Amino acid sequence: MEFTQQSANQNTIISLDNVSVSLASSKLKTPCFISSNQTEELSITKIEDINKEFLFPLLAKESLDILIIGTGESTVFLLPKQQVELSELGLGIECMNNTSASSSFNLLLADLRKVGLLII
């Protein structure tokens, strides 16, 4: 899928498919993490792997207000235990399918919001 809503930021998502995400400046294999200042390919394979210990190294490099989690072709939600644990980080967390997650990320990034995207 290609996206038309893009900002001048180099980490704007141009397109995505089942195995990769194309940014304005690079291409990443999924799963991956993207924010305005960093990108990283990740080793997790399922939403249940997301916890504070997993997110801390990603969040230590950059202050985020919102983390969007792209969960594949359909939306999968965090378990209640995960929601409680991650809320302690002071982040707003939203789960949605990859297409919606990428589009929302581009919109918030263009609005200069402190947003990160985790695509599983």
C-alpha positions in Angstrom: 0.0 0.0 0.0 1.3 3.5 -0.8 0.6 6.6 1.2 -0.1 10.1 -0.1 0.0 11.9 3.3 3.7 12.5 3.9 5.8 15.1 5.6 9.3 16.4 4.9 10.6 14.1 7.6 12.9 11.4 6.3 11.0 8.8 8.4 7.7 9.3 6.7 6.3 6.1 5.5 6.0 5.9 1.7 4.6 2.3 1.4 4.3 -0.9 3.2 3.7 -4.5 2.4 3.6 -7.8 4.4 7.4 -7.9 4.9 8.7 -4.4 4.7 8.2 -0.7 5.2 9.6 1.9 2.8 10.5 5.2 4.3 11.5 8.4 2.5 15.2 7.6 3.2 15.3 3.7 3.7 13.6 0.4 3.7 13.0 -1.7 6.8 12.0 -5.3 7.3 9.2 -5.9 9.7 8.9 -6.1 12.6 10.4 -2.6 13.1 10.2 0.6 15.1 10.0 4.0 13.6 10.0 7.5 15.1 11.0 10.9 13.9 14.7 10.4 14.8 15.3 6.7 14.7 14.5 3.4 12.9 15.3 -0.1 14.0 14.4 -3.6 12.8 13.3 -5.8 15.7 13.3 -9.4 16.6 9.8 -9.7 18.2 7.1 -11.7 16.4 3.9 -11.2 18.3 2.1 -8.5 20.4 2.5 -10.6 23.6 6.3 -9.9 23.4 5.8 -6.2 24.1 6.6 -5.1 27.6 8.5 -2.4 29.5 11.8 -4.2 29.2 11.4 -4.5 25.4 10.3 -0.9 24.9 12.8 0.8 27.3 15.8 0.8 25.0 13.7 2.2 22.1 12.2 4.9 24.3 15.5 5.8 26.1 16.8 7.4 22.8 13.8 9.6 22.2 10.9 11.0 24.2 7.5 9.9 22.9 4.0 10.8 23.8 2.2 8.3 21.6 3.2 4.8 20.5 1.1 3.3 17.7 1.3 -0.5 17.3 0.6 -1.9 13.9 -0.6 -5.5 14.4 -0.8 -6.9 10.9 -3.8 -7.1 8.6 -6.3 -7.0 11.4 -6.2 -5.2 14.8 -5.1 -7.1 17.8 -5.2 -5.5 21.2 -2.8 -5.6 24.1 -3.7 -7.9 27.0 -5.0 -6.0 30.1 -1.8 -6.8 32.0 0.3 -5.3 29.2 -1.9 -2.1 29.1 -1.4 -1.6 32.8 2.3 -2.2 32.6 2.8 0.1 29.6 0.7 2.9 31.0 3.3 3.2 33.7 5.7 4.5 31.0 3.4 7.6 30.5 2.7 6.8 26.9 -0.5 6.9 25.0 -0.7 3.5 23.2 -3.0 2.7 20.3 -3.2 -0.7 18.4 -4.5 -0.9 14.9 -3.9 -2.7 11.6 -0.7 -1.8 9.8 -2.3 0.4 7.1 -4.2 2.5 9.7 -1.1 2.6 12.0 1.1 3.8 9.2 -1.4 6.5 8.0 -1.9 7.7 11.6 1.9 7.8 12.2 2.4 10.0 9.0 -0.4 12.4 10.1 1.0 12.8 13.6 4.6 13.0 12.4 3.6 15.8 10.0 1.9 17.6 12.9 5.2 17.5 14.8 3.9 15.1 17.5 6.3 12.9 19.5 5.1 9.7 18.0 6.5 6.2 17.5 5.3 3.3 15.4 5.9 -0.3 16.1 5.0 -2.6 13.3 4.8 -6.3 14.1 
